[in-house]
Every structure is written in structure tokens, then in C-alpha cells.
């Protein structure tokens, strides 16, 4: 197969030179993806691989929801390029999350939602986050303690309270996502919350809230009176 590295493109058409000349805002989605992928053995080169990723997954929204294993199915991507693209997507999520003031106290479920939404949005699988809090309910961090499938995630209380103990937390908030977009808590969600409440009472680290995040919406089990 023909290799089509970026350096072999005409200088005025190279995404790297266009980015330097016009800034990243002047590049198409495919060109930005091509810069992340680098050289590709796919016929047509890295730009065709980038275009195929956007076609296969329905644009950027679908792409950021995709697991690296699915990205690897596109010809010319492979494990290294799929992991590089997944890493860039995760960095973007973390940057958005960092824009929220983590040291501000969490006074309500809305405050929690604003903090965790960037980490839980547009995923095709469930992840479970733990936010240890200090005595003033300021978050000491945001920790992912479990990753599951599109419909479930298995969590044990020891995983939830492990980070809270390490950070000498006074309380804890947890959150997870529903990739379906529907944030309505399942029976398993409610049962897990009850177990975490019990574990928190034993450890004197109370569970303040459990948020289930959907497509731009959420349900707070504390607001529902279940904590």
C-alpha cells in the first residue's frame, strides 16, 4: 500500500502549514483528525482515513462516542492512531471539565452536574465517577473508578470509598452516565445507591448525592429523596 505522509503534500495544502498560517480554526474536521493520525498506509493516505472516520461514525459527535477498538476497524488507523485519537478526545473532555471551578463548594445537584457533565457526555459506555469532598463540600478531585458497557457498570463500595479515604474526605458524591440519553435511575442504580449510603455510614463518610447523567439532563437521587 502507498504511504502518503503529510510531508509529501504540496506545501500550501499541508494541514500543518495551513494550521500555522491560519490557526486551527481554519482547518476542516478531517484535516484536524489527519494531523492527529499522521501518516497512514491506507490507499489515498491519511486524509482519506480521516474522512472515513467521520463517515463511519456520523461526524465528530459519533466519533467522540466511539471506543478505540471501533476506530481500529477503519483501514489505515490501527492501534497506535486509534489510541492517539482517543487520547486527544479525552484531553478535550478534561480541559472542558477543568474550566469549571473545582474548588468552589458544591451547593446543589446542578453544581455537581456542571462539574461532571464534560467527563460523562457523548460516551458509548457507562463510567462511574467519584468526587471526594472536604468539610465545606469542595471537591478534592474527580476520579473514574469503573468503566462498563453501553447498559451497565459494576461498582463496589470499596472502589468508591478508596479515593475518599486516601484524600481524607469528609463526604462523597458519585455520578455515572446512561449512554442511551435517558437519566432515569434503574433498579440497579437505586440498589447501588442504598449500598453506598450504608457503606458511607459505616465509614463516617456520608454519600451526599448520586447523579445519573443522560443527554444534557440528569437525575439526582438526593433530590428524589433516595439519599
Backbone torsions as a table, in degrees:
resi	resn	phi	psi	omega
1	UNK	NA	146.5	-179.2
2	UNK	-77.7	131.7	174.2
3	UNK	-89.0	133.1	-179.4
4	UNK	-124.6	76.0	-178.9
5	UNK	-68.7	157.6	-178.6
6	UNK	-59.1	-32.7	-174.9
7	UNK	-68.3	-17.8	-179.2
8	UNK	-87.7	-3.8	177.3
9	UNK	-74.6	154.5	171.8
10	UNK	-55.1	137.1	-173.9
11	UNK	-51.3	-38.3	-177.1
12	UNK	-74.3	-12.1	-177.9
13	UNK	-106.9	-6.4	-179.5
14	UNK	-68.6	127.1	178.5
15	UNK	-56.0	-35.0	-179.2
16	UNK	-63.6	-44.7	179.1
17	UNK	-70.8	-36.1	177.6
18	UNK	-65.6	-36.2	178.1
19	UNK	-65.7	-43.1	179.3
20	UNK	-64.0	-38.9	-176.5
21	UNK	-76.8	-39.6	-171.0
22	UNK	-116.8	-6.8	-176.1
23	UNK	85.8	160.8	-177.9
24	UNK	-61.7	-25.8	178.8
25	UNK	-67.1	-16.0	-179.7
26	UNK	-87.9	-1.8	-178.3
27	UNK	-100.3	151.6	175.1
28	UNK	-76.0	166.8	176.2
29	UNK	-57.7	-42.7	-178.7
30	UNK	-63.8	-39.7	179.9
31	UNK	-66.6	-39.8	177.9
32	UNK	-64.5	-42.0	177.6
33	UNK	-64.1	-39.5	179.4
34	UNK	-60.4	-38.9	178.7
35	UNK	-64.0	-35.6	178.4
36	UNK	-70.9	-40.5	-176.3
37	UNK	-71.3	-36.9	-174.9
38	UNK	75.0	-157.5	-177.9
39	UNK	-63.7	144.3	-179.6
40	UNK	-133.1	139.6	177.2
41	UNK	-78.6	0.2	-178.7
42	UNK	-67.2	137.4	173.0
43	UNK	-56.6	130.5	-175.5
44	UNK	96.9	-12.4	172.1
45	UNK	83.4	-167.7	-171.9
46	UNK	-67.4	-32.9	-180.0
47	UNK	-65.9	-37.4	178.4
48	UNK	-68.4	-36.1	175.9
49	UNK	-63.5	-41.7	179.1
50	UNK	-64.3	-43.6	179.3
51	UNK	-64.1	-39.7	-179.9
52	UNK	-65.2	-37.2	175.9
53	UNK	-59.4	-44.6	-179.9
54	UNK	-66.8	-38.8	178.1
55	UNK	-67.2	-47.1	-174.2
56	UNK	-62.3	-39.4	-173.6
57	UNK	-105.6	8.6	174.1
58	UNK	75.1	38.0	178.1
59	UNK	92.0	-172.0	-175.6
60	UNK	-63.1	-39.5	-177.4
61	UNK	-59.7	-45.5	178.2
62	UNK	-70.0	-34.3	-178.9
63	UNK	-64.0	-44.0	-177.5
64	UNK	-71.7	-16.3	177.2
65	UNK	-85.5	-9.4	-168.7
66	UNK	-88.6	144.5	177.8
67	UNK	-77.0	146.8	178.4
68	UNK	-51.9	-34.5	179.7
69	UNK	-62.1	-35.4	177.8
70	UNK	-71.4	-36.4	177.6
71	UNK	-63.1	-34.5	-178.4
72	UNK	-65.8	-18.7	179.9
73	UNK	-71.8	-16.1	179.2
74	UNK	-80.4	127.9	-178.3
75	UNK	-56.6	133.1	177.6
76	UNK	88.7	-2.0	-179.9
77	UNK	-92.0	-65.5	176.8
78	UNK	76.2	174.8	-174.0
79	UNK	-64.8	-48.1	-175.8
80	UNK	-62.8	-44.3	-178.4
81	UNK	-70.9	-37.5	177.4
82	UNK	-62.8	-42.7	179.4
83	UNK	-66.8	-37.9	178.5
84	UNK	-63.7	-42.6	179.9
85	UNK	-67.5	-41.6	178.1
86	UNK	-63.0	-36.7	179.1
87	UNK	-66.1	-40.7	178.3
88	UNK	-63.8	-42.1	179.2
89	UNK	-62.4	-43.1	179.8
90	UNK	-66.4	-38.3	176.5
91	UNK	-61.2	-39.6	178.7
92	UNK	-63.3	-41.0	177.6
93	UNK	-61.7	-45.3	-176.9
94	UNK	-68.1	-34.7	176.8
95	UNK	-63.5	-43.5	178.9
96	UNK	-62.8	-40.1	179.0
97	UNK	-65.3	-35.0	-177.9
98	UNK	-70.7	-15.6	178.7
99	UNK	-72.0	-18.9	176.6
100	UNK	-84.9	134.4	-177.7
101	UNK	-67.6	105.7	-176.4
102	UNK	-74.2	-18.4	-176.7
103	UNK	-91.4	-0.9	176.9
104	UNK	-80.2	139.9	178.9
105	UNK	-60.4	147.1	176.9
106	UNK	-93.5	103.1	-175.0
107	UNK	-89.9	-19.5	-174.5
108	UNK	-153.9	172.4	177.2
109	UNK	-65.3	-28.1	177.2
110	UNK	-63.2	-40.9	178.3
111	UNK	-62.1	-41.5	179.1
112	UNK	-65.0	-44.5	-179.3
113	UNK	-58.9	-43.2	179.7
114	UNK	-61.8	-32.7	-177.8
115	UNK	-77.8	-40.1	-173.8
116	UNK	-93.3	-17.8	-175.4
117	UNK	-53.7	-45.8	-179.4
118	UNK	-60.7	-31.2	-178.8
119	UNK	-80.7	-18.8	-173.4
120	UNK	-111.9	-8.7	-176.6
121	UNK	-78.9	148.7	170.7
122	UNK	60.2	31.3	174.9
123	UNK	-98.5	147.7	176.8
124	UNK	-98.2	8.9	178.7
125	UNK	-143.9	158.8	-179.3
126	UNK	-82.5	139.9	171.4
127	UNK	-131.3	153.9	-176.1
128	UNK	-120.8	124.0	-177.6
129	UNK	-110.2	146.6	175.4
130	UNK	-123.0	132.5	177.0
131	UNK	-118.5	98.4	173.2
132	UNK	-68.6	141.2	-177.7
133	UNK	-119.4	148.7	173.3
134	UNK	-85.4	-172.9	-175.1
135	UNK	-64.4	-21.6	178.2
136	UNK	-98.8	13.1	179.7
137	UNK	64.4	31.9	171.5
138	UNK	-90.2	132.6	-178.4
139	UNK	-67.7	134.6	177.5
140	UNK	-93.0	-2.4	-179.7
141	UNK	160.1	173.8	174.6
142	UNK	-129.9	113.7	-173.1
143	UNK	-118.1	128.3	172.0
144	UNK	-86.0	121.0	-175.6
145	UNK	-111.5	-9.9	179.1
146	UNK	-158.5	150.7	176.0
147	UNK	-135.2	134.6	-176.2
148	UNK	-126.4	-147.9	-178.8
149	UNK	-98.0	-166.8	179.3
150	UNK	-71.6	-16.3	-174.2
151	UNK	-125.4	-5.0	-177.7
152	UNK	-161.4	161.2	173.3
153	UNK	-147.4	132.8	-178.8
154	UNK	-94.4	129.0	-176.9
155	UNK	-134.4	137.8	176.0
156	UNK	-112.1	142.9	179.6
157	UNK	-52.5	-33.6	-178.9
158	UNK	-64.1	-32.0	177.5
159	UNK	-71.0	-36.5	-178.8
160	UNK	-68.9	-46.0	-174.0
161	UNK	-90.4	-6.3	177.9
162	UNK	-61.0	-48.6	179.7
163	UNK	-68.3	-32.9	179.4
164	UNK	-65.7	-39.8	178.0
165	UNK	-67.4	-44.1	-178.6
166	UNK	-60.6	-33.2	-177.1
167	UNK	-99.6	11.8	178.6
168	UNK	51.3	46.5	-177.2
169	UNK	-71.5	148.8	176.3
170	UNK	-90.4	-21.4	-179.9
171	UNK	-160.7	175.6	-178.2
172	UNK	-147.5	146.1	171.9
173	UNK	-121.5	143.1	177.4
174	UNK	-125.7	159.2	179.2
175	UNK	-155.5	146.7	171.0
176	UNK	-146.9	167.5	-174.1
177	UNK	-110.5	157.6	169.7
178	UNK	-115.8	105.3	-178.9
179	UNK	-57.8	-22.0	177.8
180	UNK	-63.7	-20.6	-177.4
181	UNK	96.5	-14.9	179.7
182	UNK	-91.7	115.5	-175.6
183	UNK	-85.4	2.7	-177.5
184	UNK	-59.3	122.7	-178.0
185	UNK	-63.2	137.6	176.3
186	UNK	-81.6	171.9	174.8
187	UNK	-59.2	-40.6	178.8
188	UNK	-63.5	-36.5	177.6
189	UNK	-62.9	-43.7	-179.1
190	UNK	-68.4	-38.2	178.7
191	UNK	-67.0	-41.6	177.1
192	UNK	-62.2	-42.4	179.0
193	UNK	-59.1	-43.7	179.6
194	UNK	-61.8	-40.2	178.6
195	UNK	-66.0	-38.9	-179.4
196	UNK	-69.0	-36.6	176.1
197	UNK	-61.1	-44.9	179.7
198	UNK	-63.8	-44.4	179.8
199	UNK	-63.9	-39.2	178.9
200	UNK	-64.5	-36.6	178.1
201	UNK	-66.0	-40.0	179.4
202	UNK	-65.3	-38.5	-175.8
203	UNK	-91.7	0.0	-176.9
204	UNK	58.4	34.1	173.0
205	UNK	-127.5	86.2	-172.1
206	UNK	-64.2	143.9	171.4
207	UNK	-81.7	117.0	-176.7
208	UNK	-83.0	-39.8	-177.3
209	UNK	-161.8	159.4	172.7
210	UNK	-135.0	114.3	179.6
211	UNK	-100.7	135.8	170.0
212	UNK	-109.3	119.5	-171.7
213	UNK	-105.1	130.1	176.3
214	UNK	-112.4	-145.8	-178.3
215	UNK	-83.4	85.1	179.1
216	UNK	77.9	5.3	180.0
217	UNK	-134.9	169.0	180.0
218	UNK	-153.0	164.0	170.1
219	UNK	-124.6	131.2	175.5
220	UNK	-100.7	120.2	178.5
221	UNK	-69.8	-25.0	174.1
222	UNK	-68.7	-43.4	177.7
223	UNK	-63.1	-27.9	177.5
224	UNK	-79.2	-5.6	-179.0
225	UNK	80.9	18.8	-178.0
226	UNK	-96.2	2.1	175.0
227	UNK	-129.4	NA	NA
